[in-house]
Amino acid sequence: MKYPIQKKYHSFKQRRRRRKEQKPPVNKKIAVPSFFTLMNLFSGFLAIISISDGDFIRGAWLIALAGLFDVFDGLMARLANATSDFGIELDSISDMVSFGVAPGFLIYSWSLHELGFVGIIVSALPPLCGAVRLARFNVNARLHPKPDFFVGLPIPAQAIILGAFFLTFRDSLELFSFLENGVNSALIPFIVVISFLMVSTLPFDKIPRFDRKTIKEQKGKFVLFLVYLLLILLFKEYGLMAVFTLFMLKGISVGAIQFFTDDYGPAGVDEFQDYS
């Protein structure tokens, strides 16, 4: 004979067991890359606070730090075989803050605020185009396998280029004195171009995998990545500016060559797909 409280407890255990059976399996390995993703978001948050306090230099370097965490979360996800829809969504949310809102706020607070409404519109291009790129990626990442290149300029690269532009020219504004609006006359077309590149379908290099097979098959790309890293470590903000400018120009050049040789994009793939 079972007492009423025993019957209720037994019924509760059955319901709990059914709920567990109905839940999809959880890959606990996603905790590692998710930690780096959240550090990316935290760095972007700190960058916004620093910029609002007038410390633009710290804000720019925090955006670069967010980029480093973004690299690590991708590497950890691949090493731990922990890619997931959850990771994709969390990464995109973090990228929107660190590489969309933060660099847009940086360039507006530094210089573009002088242009009033026009400055607001131009400063909004990085987060707006970045949002389009990330949404396109989230849709297509579930539909197609990934090739060995980014389609469109990656939003972290765009953000770091803007931060590097500020760090490189913040004490050399006299270089732009011959232009009608000073540095803004160069900054506006620069922002328009890199924002367009984000939503373009031009191919940009991915960071190679650090395994024997990839190093053997893609020696040139791996060596180039190490050269990029060395330049950044040696020359700091100037290295950042040089490396990401070369990265951007290489993608434009490869895209132009493929376009004029009628070899634009992988065979059988819609040109608007994004596999980054």
CYANA upper distance limits for C-alpha pairs under 8 A (distance plus 0.5 A):
  2 LYS  CA      6 GLN  CA      6.40
  2 LYS  CA      7 LYS  CA      6.91
  3 TYR  CA      7 LYS  CA      6.90
  4 PRO  CA      8 LYS  CA      6.77
  5 ILE  CA      9 TYR  CA      6.66
  6 GLN  CA     10 HIS  CA      6.58
  7 LYS  CA     11 SER  CA      6.62
  8 LYS  CA     12 PHE  CA      6.57
  9 TYR  CA     13 LYS  CA      6.74
 10 HIS  CA     14 GLN  CA      6.86
 11 SER  CA     15 ARG  CA      6.81
 12 PHE  CA     16 ARG  CA      6.67
 13 LYS  CA     17 ARG  CA      6.59
 14 GLN  CA     18 ARG  CA      6.71
 15 ARG  CA     19 ARG  CA      6.72
 16 ARG  CA     20 LYS  CA      6.80
 17 ARG  CA     21 GLU  CA      6.78
 18 ARG  CA     22 GLN  CA      6.72
 19 ARG  CA     23 LYS  CA      6.82
 27 ASN  CA     82 ALA  CA      7.50
 29 LYS  CA     33 PRO  CA      8.43
 29 LYS  CA     80 ALA  CA      7.07
 29 LYS  CA     81 ASN  CA      8.31
 29 LYS  CA     82 ALA  CA      6.07
 30 ILE  CA     34 SER  CA      6.41
 30 ILE  CA     77 ALA  CA      7.59
 30 ILE  CA     82 ALA  CA      5.64
 30 ILE  CA     83 THR  CA      7.63
 30 ILE  CA     84 SER  CA      8.12
 30 ILE  CA     87 GLY  CA      7.66
 31 ALA  CA     35 PHE  CA      6.60
 32 VAL  CA     36 PHE  CA      7.51
 32 VAL  CA     73 ASP  CA      8.25
 32 VAL  CA     76 MET  CA      7.34
 32 VAL  CA     77 ALA  CA      8.10
 33 PRO  CA     37 THR  CA      6.78
 33 PRO  CA     72 PHE  CA      7.97
 33 PRO  CA     73 ASP  CA      4.89
 33 PRO  CA     74 GLY  CA      7.42
 33 PRO  CA     75 LEU  CA      8.48
 33 PRO  CA     76 MET  CA      5.82
 33 PRO  CA     77 ALA  CA      5.85
 33 PRO  CA     82 ALA  CA      8.17
 33 PRO  CA     87 GLY  CA      8.27
 34 SER  CA     38 LEU  CA      6.63
 34 SER  CA     73 ASP  CA      7.33
 34 SER  CA     87 GLY  CA      7.09
 34 SER  CA     90 LEU  CA      8.13
 35 PHE  CA     39 MET  CA      6.79
 35 PHE  CA     73 ASP  CA      8.19
 36 PHE  CA     40 ASN  CA      6.69
 36 PHE  CA     69 PHE  CA      5.95
 36 PHE  CA     70 ASP  CA      7.37
 36 PHE  CA     72 PHE  CA      7.01
 36 PHE  CA     73 ASP  CA      5.54
 37 THR  CA     41 LEU  CA      6.95
 37 THR  CA     69 PHE  CA      7.12
 37 THR  CA     70 ASP  CA      6.70
 37 THR  CA     73 ASP  CA      6.28
 37 THR  CA     90 LEU  CA      7.68
 37 THR  CA     91 ASP  CA      6.37
 37 THR  CA     94 SER  CA      7.24
 38 LEU  CA     42 PHE  CA      6.56
 38 LEU  CA     94 SER  CA      7.50
 39 MET  CA     43 SER  CA      6.51
 39 MET  CA     66 ALA  CA      7.67
 39 MET  CA     69 PHE  CA      6.98
 40 ASN  CA     44 GLY  CA      6.85
 40 ASN  CA     65 LEU  CA      8.02
 40 ASN  CA     66 ALA  CA      4.82
 40 ASN  CA     67 GLY  CA      7.48
 40 ASN  CA     68 LEU  CA      8.39
 40 ASN  CA     69 PHE  CA      5.70
 40 ASN  CA     70 ASP  CA      6.49
 40 ASN  CA     94 SER  CA      6.96
 40 ASN  CA     95 ASP  CA      8.09
 40 ASN  CA     98 SER  CA      7.41
 41 LEU  CA     45 PHE  CA      6.71
 41 LEU  CA     66 ALA  CA      7.57
 41 LEU  CA     94 SER  CA      5.10
 41 LEU  CA     95 ASP  CA      7.56
 41 LEU  CA     97 VAL  CA      7.12
 41 LEU  CA     98 SER  CA      6.46
 42 PHE  CA     46 LEU  CA      6.69
 42 PHE  CA     66 ALA  CA      8.48
 43 SER  CA     47 ALA  CA      6.56
 43 SER  CA     62 LEU  CA      6.15
 43 SER  CA     63 ILE  CA      7.22
 43 SER  CA     65 LEU  CA      7.25
 43 SER  CA     66 ALA  CA      5.80
 43 SER  CA     98 SER  CA      7.54
 44 GLY  CA     48 ILE  CA      6.87
 44 GLY  CA     62 LEU  CA      7.15
 44 GLY  CA     63 ILE  CA      6.41
 44 GLY  CA     66 ALA  CA      6.71
 44 GLY  CA     94 SER  CA      8.42
 44 GLY  CA     97 VAL  CA      6.51
 44 GLY  CA     98 SER  CA      4.39
 44 GLY  CA     99 PHE  CA      7.93
 44 GLY  CA    102 ALA  CA      6.75
 45 PHE  CA     49 ILE  CA      6.95
 45 PHE  CA     97 VAL  CA      7.71
 45 PHE  CA     98 SER  CA      7.47
 45 PHE  CA    102 ALA  CA      8.26
 46 LEU  CA     50 SER  CA      6.60
 46 LEU  CA     59 GLY  CA      7.83
 46 LEU  CA     62 LEU  CA      7.60
 47 ALA  CA     51 ILE  CA      6.63
 47 ALA  CA     58 ARG  CA      7.55
 47 ALA  CA     59 GLY  CA      4.60
 47 ALA  CA     60 ALA  CA      7.44
 47 ALA  CA     61 TRP  CA      8.48
 47 ALA  CA     62 LEU  CA      5.81
 47 ALA  CA     63 ILE  CA      6.76
 47 ALA  CA     98 SER  CA      8.30
 47 ALA  CA    102 ALA  CA      6.99
 48 ILE  CA     52 SER  CA      6.63
 48 ILE  CA     59 GLY  CA      7.12
 48 ILE  CA    102 ALA  CA      6.01
 48 ILE  CA    105 PHE  CA      7.77
 48 ILE  CA    106 LEU  CA      8.28
 49 ILE  CA     53 ASP  CA      6.74
 49 ILE  CA     59 GLY  CA      8.29
 50 SER  CA     54 GLY  CA      6.89
 50 SER  CA     55 ASP  CA      5.64
 50 SER  CA     56 PHE  CA      7.12
 50 SER  CA     58 ARG  CA      6.91
 50 SER  CA     59 GLY  CA      5.71
 51 ILE  CA     55 ASP  CA      5.72
 51 ILE  CA     56 PHE  CA      5.44
 51 ILE  CA     58 ARG  CA      8.20
 51 ILE  CA     59 GLY  CA      5.87
 51 ILE  CA    105 PHE  CA      8.07
 51 ILE  CA    106 LEU  CA      6.74
 51 ILE  CA    109 SER  CA      7.88
 52 SER  CA    109 SER  CA      8.38
 55 ASP  CA     59 GLY  CA      6.87
 56 PHE  CA     60 ALA  CA      6.60
 56 PHE  CA    106 LEU  CA      7.35
 56 PHE  CA    110 TRP  CA      7.81
 57 ILE  CA     61 TRP  CA      6.87
 57 ILE  CA    167 LEU  CA      7.26
 58 ARG  CA     62 LEU  CA      6.58
 59 GLY  CA     63 ILE  CA      6.88
 59 GLY  CA    106 LEU  CA      7.96
 60 ALA  CA     64 ALA  CA      7.06
 60 ALA  CA    103 PRO  CA      8.18
 60 ALA  CA    106 LEU  CA      7.96
 60 ALA  CA    160 ILE  CA      8.42
 60 ALA  CA    163 GLY  CA      5.38
 60 ALA  CA    164 ALA  CA      7.91
 60 ALA  CA    166 PHE  CA      8.16
 60 ALA  CA    167 LEU  CA      7.75
 61 TRP  CA     65 LEU  CA      6.65
 61 TRP  CA    163 GLY  CA      7.86
 62 LEU  CA     66 ALA  CA      6.61
 63 ILE  CA     67 GLY  CA      6.91
 63 ILE  CA     98 SER  CA      6.74
 63 ILE  CA     99 PHE  CA      7.53
 63 ILE  CA    102 ALA  CA      7.79
 63 ILE  CA    103 PRO  CA      7.92
 63 ILE  CA    159 ALA  CA      7.67
 63 ILE  CA    160 ILE  CA      7.15
 63 ILE  CA    163 GLY  CA      7.65
 64 ALA  CA     68 LEU  CA      7.01
 64 ALA  CA    159 ALA  CA      8.49
 64 ALA  CA    160 ILE  CA      6.18
 64 ALA  CA    163 GLY  CA      7.96
 65 LEU  CA     69 PHE  CA      6.92
 66 ALA  CA     70 ASP  CA      6.66
 66 ALA  CA     98 SER  CA      7.03
 67 GLY  CA     71 VAL  CA      6.84
 67 GLY  CA    156 PRO  CA      6.33
 67 GLY  CA    157 ALA  CA      8.42
 67 GLY  CA    160 ILE  CA      7.90
 68 LEU  CA     72 PHE  CA      6.89
 69 PHE  CA     73 ASP  CA      6.67
 70 ASP  CA     74 GLY  CA      7.03
 70 ASP  CA    156 PRO  CA      8.47
 71 VAL  CA     75 LEU  CA      6.84
 72 PHE  CA     76 MET  CA      6.48
 73 ASP  CA     77 ALA  CA      6.56
 74 GLY  CA     78 ARG  CA      6.83
 75 LEU  CA     79 LEU  CA      6.60
 75 LEU  CA    209 ARG  CA      8.14
 76 MET  CA     80 ALA  CA      6.39
 76 MET  CA     82 ALA  CA      8.37
 77 ALA  CA     81 ASN  CA      6.17
 77 ALA  CA     82 ALA  CA      5.25
 77 ALA  CA     83 THR  CA      5.93
 78 ARG  CA     82 ALA  CA      6.98
 78 ARG  CA     83 THR  CA      7.32
 83 THR  CA     87 GLY  CA      6.88
 83 THR  CA     88 ILE  CA      8.20
 84 SER  CA     88 ILE  CA      6.87
 85 ASP  CA     89 GLU  CA      6.76
 86 PHE  CA     90 LEU  CA      6.62
 87 GLY  CA     91 ASP  CA      6.38
 88 ILE  CA     92 SER  CA      6.74
 88 ILE  CA    138 ASN  CA      7.35
 89 GLU  CA     93 ILE  CA      6.79
 89 GLU  CA    138 ASN  CA      7.82
 90 LEU  CA     94 SER  CA      6.73
 91 ASP  CA     95 ASP  CA      6.54
 92 SER  CA     96 MET  CA      6.59
 92 SER  CA    134 LEU  CA      6.60
 92 SER  CA    138 ASN  CA      8.47
 93 ILE  CA     97 VAL  CA      7.27
 94 SER  CA     98 SER  CA      6.70
 95 ASP  CA     99 PHE  CA      5.74
 95 ASP  CA    100 GLY  CA      7.30
 95 ASP  CA    155 ILE  CA      7.92
 95 ASP  CA    156 PRO  CA      7.74
 96 MET  CA    100 GLY  CA      5.28
 96 MET  CA    101 VAL  CA      6.93
 96 MET  CA    127 PRO  CA      7.28
 96 MET  CA    130 GLY  CA      7.43
 96 MET  CA    131 ALA  CA      7.08
 96 MET  CA    134 LEU  CA      8.48
 97 VAL  CA    101 VAL  CA      5.51
 97 VAL  CA    102 ALA  CA      6.63
 98 SER  CA    102 ALA  CA      5.87
 98 SER  CA    103 PRO  CA      7.97
 99 PHE  CA    103 PRO  CA      6.59
 99 PHE  CA    127 PRO  CA      8.01
 99 PHE  CA    130 GLY  CA      8.33
 99 PHE  CA    155 ILE  CA      6.58
 99 PHE  CA    156 PRO  CA      5.94
 99 PHE  CA    158 GLN  CA      7.97
 99 PHE  CA    159 ALA  CA      5.44
 99 PHE  CA    160 ILE  CA      8.34
100 GLY  CA    104 GLY  CA      6.79
100 GLY  CA    126 PRO  CA      5.96
100 GLY  CA    127 PRO  CA      4.35
100 GLY  CA    128 LEU  CA      8.03
100 GLY  CA    130 GLY  CA      6.41
100 GLY  CA    131 ALA  CA      8.06
100 GLY  CA    155 ILE  CA      7.85
100 GLY  CA    159 ALA  CA      7.47
101 VAL  CA    105 PHE  CA      6.53
101 VAL  CA    126 PRO  CA      8.02
101 VAL  CA    127 PRO  CA      5.90
102 ALA  CA    106 LEU  CA      6.61
103 PRO  CA    107 ILE  CA      6.77
103 PRO  CA    126 PRO  CA      7.95
103 PRO  CA    159 ALA  CA      6.12
103 PRO  CA    162 LEU  CA      7.07
103 PRO  CA    163 GLY  CA      7.18
104 GLY  CA    108 TYR  CA      6.72
104 GLY  CA    123 SER  CA      5.36
104 GLY  CA    124 ALA  CA      6.54
104 GLY  CA    125 LEU  CA      8.07
104 GLY  CA    126 PRO  CA      6.45
104 GLY  CA    127 PRO  CA      7.13
105 PHE  CA    109 SER  CA      6.46
105 PHE  CA    123 SER  CA      7.44
106 LEU  CA    110 TRP  CA      6.49
106 LEU  CA    163 GLY  CA      8.31
107 ILE  CA    111 SER  CA      6.46
107 ILE  CA    112 LEU  CA      6.69
107 ILE  CA    123 SER  CA      7.07
107 ILE  CA    162 LEU  CA      8.07
107 ILE  CA    166 PHE  CA      8.17
108 TYR  CA    112 LEU  CA      4.97
108 TYR  CA    113 HIS  CA      5.63
108 TYR  CA    119 GLY  CA      7.11
108 TYR  CA    120 ILE  CA      7.40
108 TYR  CA    123 SER  CA      6.15
109 SER  CA    113 HIS  CA      6.45
111 SER  CA    183 VAL  CA      8.30
111 SER  CA    184 ASN  CA      7.30
112 LEU  CA    116 GLY  CA      8.03
112 LEU  CA    119 GLY  CA      5.11
112 LEU  CA    120 ILE  CA      7.79
112 LEU  CA    122 VAL  CA      8.43
112 LEU  CA    123 SER  CA      7.70
112 LEU  CA    184 ASN  CA      6.98
113 HIS  CA    119 GLY  CA      5.99
113 HIS  CA    120 ILE  CA      7.48
114 GLU  CA    119 GLY  CA      7.50
115 LEU  CA    119 GLY  CA      5.31
115 LEU  CA    120 ILE  CA      8.44
116 GLY  CA    120 ILE  CA      7.05
117 PHE  CA    121 ILE  CA      6.86
118 VAL  CA    122 VAL  CA      6.75
119 GLY  CA    123 SER  CA      6.47
120 ILE  CA    124 ALA  CA      6.62
121 ILE  CA    125 LEU  CA      7.21
122 VAL  CA    188 ILE  CA      7.21
122 VAL  CA    191 ILE  CA      7.76
122 VAL  CA    192 VAL  CA      7.97
124 ALA  CA    128 LEU  CA      6.56
125 LEU  CA    129 CYS  CA      6.28
125 LEU  CA    130 GLY  CA      8.46
125 LEU  CA    191 ILE  CA      7.97
125 LEU  CA    192 VAL  CA      7.76
125 LEU  CA    195 SER  CA      6.75
126 PRO  CA    130 GLY  CA      6.18
126 PRO  CA    158 GLN  CA      8.31
126 PRO  CA    159 ALA  CA      8.34
126 PRO  CA    191 ILE  CA      7.94
126 PRO  CA    195 SER  CA      6.16
127 PRO  CA    131 ALA  CA      6.44
128 LEU  CA    132 VAL  CA      7.05
129 CYS  CA    133 ARG  CA      6.73
129 CYS  CA    195 SER  CA      6.36
129 CYS  CA    196 PHE  CA      7.88
129 CYS  CA    198 MET  CA      7.09
129 CYS  CA    199 VAL  CA      6.90
130 GLY  CA    134 LEU  CA      6.63
130 GLY  CA    155 ILE  CA      6.38
130 GLY  CA    195 SER  CA      8.04
130 GLY  CA    198 MET  CA      7.20
130 GLY  CA    199 VAL  CA      8.23
131 ALA  CA    135 ALA  CA      6.57
132 VAL  CA    136 ARG  CA      6.59
132 VAL  CA    199 VAL  CA      7.50
133 ARG  CA    137 PHE  CA      6.66
133 ARG  CA    152 GLY  CA      8.41
133 ARG  CA    155 ILE  CA      8.21
133 ARG  CA    198 MET  CA      6.84
133 ARG  CA    199 VAL  CA      6.10
134 LEU  CA    138 ASN  CA      6.68
135 ALA  CA    139 VAL  CA      6.90
136 ARG  CA    140 ASN  CA      6.76
136 ARG  CA    273 GLN  CA      8.05
136 ARG  CA    274 ASP  CA      6.85
137 PHE  CA    141 ALA  CA      6.15
137 PHE  CA    273 GLN  CA      8.45
137 PHE  CA    274 ASP  CA      5.82
137 PHE  CA    275 TYR  CA      6.76
137 PHE  CA    276 SER  CA      6.94
138 ASN  CA    142 ARG  CA      7.51
139 VAL  CA    143 LEU  CA      7.69
140 ASN  CA    144 HIS  CA      6.72
140 ASN  CA    273 GLN  CA      6.78
140 ASN  CA    274 ASP  CA      6.49
140 ASN  CA    275 TYR  CA      7.00
141 ALA  CA    145 PRO  CA      7.66
141 ALA  CA    146 LYS  CA      7.98
141 ALA  CA    274 ASP  CA      7.89
141 ALA  CA    275 TYR  CA      6.37
141 ALA  CA    276 SER  CA      8.22
144 HIS  CA    275 TYR  CA      7.86
145 PRO  CA    275 TYR  CA      7.89
146 LYS  CA    275 TYR  CA      5.85
146 LYS  CA    276 SER  CA      7.70
147 PRO  CA    275 TYR  CA      7.40
148 ASP  CA    205 ASP  CA      7.84
148 ASP  CA    206 LYS  CA      6.77
149 PHE  CA    203 PRO  CA      6.50
149 PHE  CA    204 PHE  CA      6.02
149 PHE  CA    205 ASP  CA      5.34
149 PHE  CA    206 LYS  CA      5.45
149 PHE  CA    275 TYR  CA      8.31
149 PHE  CA    276 SER  CA      7.46
150 PHE  CA    154 PRO  CA      7.41
150 PHE  CA    203 PRO  CA      6.05
150 PHE  CA    204 PHE  CA      5.35
150 PHE  CA    205 ASP  CA      6.54
150 PHE  CA    206 LYS  CA      6.48
150 PHE  CA    274 ASP  CA      7.98
150 PHE  CA    275 TYR  CA      6.74
150 PHE  CA    276 SER  CA      4.87
151 VAL  CA    200 SER  CA      7.88
151 VAL  CA    201 THR  CA      5.56
151 VAL  CA    202 LEU  CA      6.07
151 VAL  CA    203 PRO  CA      5.30
151 VAL  CA    204 PHE  CA      6.79
151 VAL  CA    273 GLN  CA      8.23
151 VAL  CA    274 ASP  CA      5.76
151 VAL  CA    275 TYR  CA      6.54
151 VAL  CA    276 SER  CA      6.30
152 GLY  CA    197 LEU  CA      6.31
152 GLY  CA    198 MET  CA      5.34
152 GLY  CA    199 VAL  CA      6.27
152 GLY  CA    200 SER  CA      5.41
152 GLY  CA    201 THR  CA      5.32
152 GLY  CA    202 LEU  CA      5.55
152 GLY  CA    203 PRO  CA      6.57
152 GLY  CA    204 PHE  CA      7.14
152 GLY  CA    274 ASP  CA      7.92
152 GLY  CA    276 SER  CA      8.34
153 LEU  CA    157 ALA  CA      7.39
153 LEU  CA    158 GLN  CA      7.39
153 LEU  CA    194 ILE  CA      8.05
153 LEU  CA    197 LEU  CA      5.87
153 LEU  CA    198 MET  CA      4.83
153 LEU  CA    199 VAL  CA      7.91
153 LEU  CA    200 SER  CA      7.94
153 LEU  CA    202 LEU  CA      7.92
153 LEU  CA    203 PRO  CA      8.29
153 LEU  CA    204 PHE  CA      6.89
153 LEU  CA    248 MET  CA      7.91
154 PRO  CA    158 GLN  CA      7.01
154 PRO  CA    198 MET  CA      6.77
154 PRO  CA    204 PHE  CA      8.45
154 PRO  CA    276 SER  CA      7.86
155 ILE  CA    159 ALA  CA      6.76
155 ILE  CA    198 MET  CA      7.10
156 PRO  CA    160 ILE  CA      6.66
157 ALA  CA    161 ILE  CA      6.57
157 ALA  CA    244 PHE  CA      7.33
158 GLN  CA    162 LEU  CA      6.92
158 GLN  CA    194 ILE  CA      6.88
158 GLN  CA    195 SER  CA      8.06
158 GLN  CA    198 MET  CA      8.12
159 ALA  CA    163 GLY  CA      6.77
160 ILE  CA    164 ALA  CA      6.40
160 ILE  CA    240 LEU  CA      8.10
160 ILE  CA    244 PHE  CA      8.28
161 ILE  CA    165 PHE  CA      6.56
161 ILE  CA    240 LEU  CA      7.82
161 ILE  CA    241 MET  CA      6.70
161 ILE  CA    244 PHE  CA      6.61
161 ILE  CA    245 THR  CA      7.86
162 LEU  CA    166 PHE  CA      6.97
162 LEU  CA    191 ILE  CA      8.38
163 GLY  CA    167 LEU  CA      6.76
164 ALA  CA    168 THR  CA      6.36
164 ALA  CA    237 GLU  CA      6.14
164 ALA  CA    238 TYR  CA      7.80
164 ALA  CA    240 LEU  CA      6.40
164 ALA  CA    241 MET  CA      5.65
165 PHE  CA    169 PHE  CA      6.63
165 PHE  CA    241 MET  CA      6.97
166 PHE  CA    170 ARG  CA      5.86
167 LEU  CA    237 GLU  CA      6.46
168 THR  CA    172 SER  CA      8.37
168 THR  CA    237 GLU  CA      6.49
168 THR  CA    238 TYR  CA      6.50
168 THR  CA    241 MET  CA      7.77
169 PHE  CA    173 LEU  CA      6.65
173 LEU  CA    177 SER  CA      7.41
173 LEU  CA    182 GLY  CA      7.91
173 LEU  CA    183 VAL  CA      6.88
176 PHE  CA    182 GLY  CA      5.37
176 PHE  CA    183 VAL  CA      5.70
176 PHE  CA    186 ALA  CA      8.18
177 SER  CA    181 ASN  CA      8.42
177 SER  CA    182 GLY  CA      5.53
177 SER  CA    183 VAL  CA      7.94
178 PHE  CA    182 GLY  CA      7.41
179 LEU  CA    183 VAL  CA      7.98
179 LEU  CA    185 SER  CA      6.85
180 GLU  CA    185 SER  CA      7.30
181 ASN  CA    185 SER  CA      5.74
182 GLY  CA    186 ALA  CA      8.04
183 VAL  CA    187 LEU  CA      6.54
184 ASN  CA    188 ILE  CA      6.36
185 SER  CA    189 PRO  CA      7.85
186 ALA  CA    190 PHE  CA      6.82
187 LEU  CA    191 ILE  CA      6.60
188 ILE  CA    192 VAL  CA      6.76
189 PRO  CA    193 VAL  CA      6.59
190 PHE  CA    194 ILE  CA      6.88
191 ILE  CA    195 SER  CA      6.45
192 VAL  CA    196 PHE  CA      6.64
193 VAL  CA    197 LEU  CA      6.72
194 ILE  CA    198 MET  CA      6.90
195 SER  CA    199 VAL  CA      7.54
196 PHE  CA    200 SER  CA      6.66
197 LEU  CA    201 THR  CA      8.31
197 LEU  CA    202 LEU  CA      7.86
201 THR  CA    271 GLU  CA      7.21
201 THR  CA    272 PHE  CA      6.99
201 THR  CA    273 GLN  CA      8.25
201 THR  CA    274 ASP  CA      7.87
202 LEU  CA    251 GLY  CA      6.87
202 LEU  CA    252 ILE  CA      7.05
202 LEU  CA    254 VAL  CA      8.37
202 LEU  CA    255 GLY  CA      5.66
203 PRO  CA    251 GLY  CA      6.03
203 PRO  CA    252 ILE  CA      8.21
203 PRO  CA    254 VAL  CA      7.58
203 PRO  CA    255 GLY  CA      6.60
203 PRO  CA    265 GLY  CA      8.48
204 PHE  CA    247 PHE  CA      7.98
204 PHE  CA    248 MET  CA      7.95
204 PHE  CA    250 LYS  CA      8.01
204 PHE  CA    251 GLY  CA      5.22
205 ASP  CA    247 PHE  CA      8.15
205 ASP  CA    251 GLY  CA      7.74
207 ILE  CA    225 PHE  CA      7.61
208 PRO  CA    214 THR  CA      7.41
208 PRO  CA    215 ILE  CA      8.27
208 PRO  CA    218 GLN  CA      8.26
208 PRO  CA    221 LYS  CA      7.55
208 PRO  CA    222 PHE  CA      6.67
208 PRO  CA    225 PHE  CA      8.38
209 ARG  CA    214 THR  CA      6.44
209 ARG  CA    215 ILE  CA      8.03
210 PHE  CA    214 THR  CA      7.32
210 PHE  CA    215 ILE  CA      7.31
211 ASP  CA    215 ILE  CA      6.67
212 ARG  CA    216 LYS  CA      6.54
213 LYS  CA    217 GLU  CA      6.66
214 THR  CA    218 GLN  CA      6.17
214 THR  CA    219 LYS  CA      8.28
215 ILE  CA    219 LYS  CA      5.79
215 ILE  CA    222 PHE  CA      6.85
218 GLN  CA    222 PHE  CA      6.67
219 LYS  CA    223 VAL  CA      6.57
220 GLY  CA    224 LEU  CA      6.66
221 LYS  CA    225 PHE  CA      6.68
222 PHE  CA    226 LEU  CA      6.90
223 VAL  CA    227 VAL  CA      6.74
224 LEU  CA    228 TYR  CA      6.70
225 PHE  CA    229 LEU  CA      6.75
226 LEU  CA    230 LEU  CA      6.64
227 VAL  CA    231 LEU  CA      6.70
228 TYR  CA    232 ILE  CA      6.88
228 TYR  CA    243 VAL  CA      6.23
229 LEU  CA    233 LEU  CA      6.79
230 LEU  CA    234 LEU  CA      6.61
231 LEU  CA    235 PHE  CA      6.34
231 LEU  CA    236 LYS  CA      8.08
231 LEU  CA    239 GLY  CA      5.55
231 LEU  CA    240 LEU  CA      8.15
231 LEU  CA    243 VAL  CA      7.71
232 ILE  CA    236 LYS  CA      5.47
232 ILE  CA    237 GLU  CA      7.70
232 ILE  CA    238 TYR  CA      8.02
232 ILE  CA    239 GLY  CA      4.74
232 ILE  CA    240 LEU  CA      5.86
232 ILE  CA    243 VAL  CA      7.78
233 LEU  CA    239 GLY  CA      7.85
234 LEU  CA    239 GLY  CA      7.56
235 PHE  CA    239 GLY  CA      5.07
235 PHE  CA    240 LEU  CA      8.21
236 LYS  CA    240 LEU  CA      6.67
237 GLU  CA    241 MET  CA      6.70
238 TYR  CA    242 ALA  CA      6.60
239 GLY  CA    243 VAL  CA      6.37
240 LEU  CA    244 PHE  CA      6.56
241 MET  CA    245 THR  CA      6.44
242 ALA  CA    246 LEU  CA      6.62
243 VAL  CA    247 PHE  CA      6.57
244 PHE  CA    248 MET  CA      6.49
245 THR  CA    249 LEU  CA      6.60
246 LEU  CA    250 LYS  CA      6.44
247 PHE  CA    251 GLY  CA      6.95
248 MET  CA    252 ILE  CA      6.88
249 LEU  CA    253 SER  CA      6.53
250 LYS  CA    254 VAL  CA      6.61
251 GLY  CA    255 GLY  CA      6.54
252 ILE  CA    256 ALA  CA      6.58
253 SER  CA    257 ILE  CA      6.69
254 VAL  CA    258 GLN  CA      6.65
255 GLY  CA    259 PHE  CA      6.54
255 GLY  CA    264 TYR  CA      7.44
256 ALA  CA    260 PHE  CA      6.70
257 ILE  CA    261 THR  CA      6.60
258 GLN  CA    262 ASP  CA      6.55
258 GLN  CA    263 ASP  CA      5.19
258 GLN  CA    264 TYR  CA      5.10
258 GLN  CA    265 GLY  CA      8.07
259 PHE  CA    263 ASP  CA      6.52
259 PHE  CA    264 TYR  CA      5.37
265 GLY  CA    269 VAL  CA      7.58
265 GLY  CA    271 GLU  CA      7.05
269 VAL  CA    273 GLN  CA      7.69
